[in-house]
Amino acid sequence: MTHTRQDYLDLDAKDPLAAQRALFDVPEGLVYLDGNSLGAMPKATAARVAHVLTREWGRDLIKSWNTAGWMDLPRKIGDKIARLIGANAGEVIVADSTSINLFKVLAAALRLNPTRKVILSERDNFPTDLYMAQGLSELLGQGHTLEFAEADAVHNAISQETAVVMLTHVNYRTGRMHDMLSITAKAHAMGALVIWDLAHSAGAVPVDVNDAGADFAIGCGYKYLNGGPGAPAFVFVAERYLAEFVQPLTGWLGHAQPFAFDWKYAPAPGIERAICGTPPVLSLAALECGVDTLLSADMSAIRQKSLALTDAFIALVEANCPELNLITPREHDLRGSQAAFTHPEGYAIMQALISRGVIGDFRAPDILRFGFTPLYTRFADVYDAAEALRDVMQSRAWDKPQFRQKNKVT
Ligand SMILES: *Cc1c(COP(=O)(O)O)cnc(C)c1O
């Protein structure tokens, strides 16, 4: 293990991704380890959005739906995201939020497996996924139930009763990563379909949905894809299902001919049928800049650096802060791009750390979460964050009423 700050600066000097940081507007003096929650802003974004505002909207007004290609953005950016997740062009589209896209694909999947009633997930899945499944089941009124397995027991819990396996590939709290290939294969062997939530995977770890044989996937635009706050999400439908993919949010822009203004719904032949309404053009422009930052780098280099960053951070924190308990897997095959620790005073510790310019976040009940985004996080940042955390712990700087004050967003 390396020990001085200079050692980490040396790692930065040898880092093949070091130049990518210049693509982002990361404030000087800040160590930003929350790109898994809100990715940093690419430098290209401000100019692009300004252009869409002042030129495309301001001057050209409604003509821009055609002349500036506004209507093509969901598919164009979907095709770019497809390259990040091992999908083909025409299998991914950008629309709505992750929650809404989950609703669409889950409804479509349950319809494709009509005799079975069990949706299998994890109790520890991101709550919105579970909530959407509960709401949809209630709406359908067909007796669907949500069942849970522990992360390492999912494989064995898939049975001939399972209609759909609905999992988040990388757990938002622990950073534990599922084996997409073996779980998908097991589900198919048992006659179940699989939905992968890639919110903490797309742009963070290598993903190959088609190699794994995944049926459906969804994911988030504002985390590792750097699309900006509330950026639209994406949805993947494997080509073999496109013709029979029937989702319930049958808005006009998912219609085969929206501008025929026919009274009767008929789905678009391709992935466009996953769309509901009018695309959010300003947000899409920002998202495209974010996705482009990832396409400018090699995913295997991103993965290699991500593991090196998390390895280094885990080693430093464990050496310096024995009271923090690692909950992220040490095995590389099981780890996404974050490191998380528990401590009963986790919230106050994180607030104290943030006050020193090291930004991670807190997840109830007791988790300190640090996301590592290799495009703009340096090895020196790892060292500085670990040093700040060591000092906060050793000095008990967190033990102040101001750091216990809970904010609305943690
Ligand atoms: C962040 C995240 C979401 C977010 O859903 P929104 O609809 O964008 O609010 C959904 N699922 C998972 C697993 C997430 O991590």
PDBQT file of the ligand as one rigid body, heavy atoms in Angstrom, charges set to zero:
ROOT
HETATM    1  C1  LIG A 501     -31.602   6.545  -8.689  1.00  0.00    +0.000 C 
HETATM    2  C2  LIG A 501     -32.441   5.343  -8.902  1.00  0.00    +0.000 A 
HETATM    3  C3  LIG A 501     -33.737   5.467  -9.417  1.00  0.00    +0.000 A 
HETATM    4  C4  LIG A 501     -34.307   6.835  -9.666  1.00  0.00    +0.000 C 
HETATM    5  O1  LIG A 501     -35.575   6.838 -10.192  1.00  0.00    +0.000 OA
HETATM    6  P1  LIG A 501     -36.206   8.221 -10.656  1.00  0.00    +0.000 P 
HETATM    7  O2  LIG A 501     -37.467   7.840 -11.273  1.00  0.00    +0.000 OA
HETATM    8  O3  LIG A 501     -35.239   8.859 -11.594  1.00  0.00    +0.000 OA
HETATM    9  O4  LIG A 501     -36.365   9.093  -9.462  1.00  0.00    +0.000 OA
HETATM   10  C5  LIG A 501     -34.450   4.315  -9.667  1.00  0.00    +0.000 A 
HETATM   11  N1  LIG A 501     -33.936   3.086  -9.395  1.00  0.00    +0.000 NA
HETATM   12  C6  LIG A 501     -32.696   2.953  -8.877  1.00  0.00    +0.000 A 
HETATM   13  C7  LIG A 501     -32.143   1.607  -8.610  1.00  0.00    +0.000 C 
HETATM   14  C8  LIG A 501     -31.920   4.072  -8.602  1.00  0.00    +0.000 A 
HETATM   15  O5  LIG A 501     -30.711   3.958  -8.070  1.00  0.00    +0.000 OA
ENDROOT
TORSDOF 0
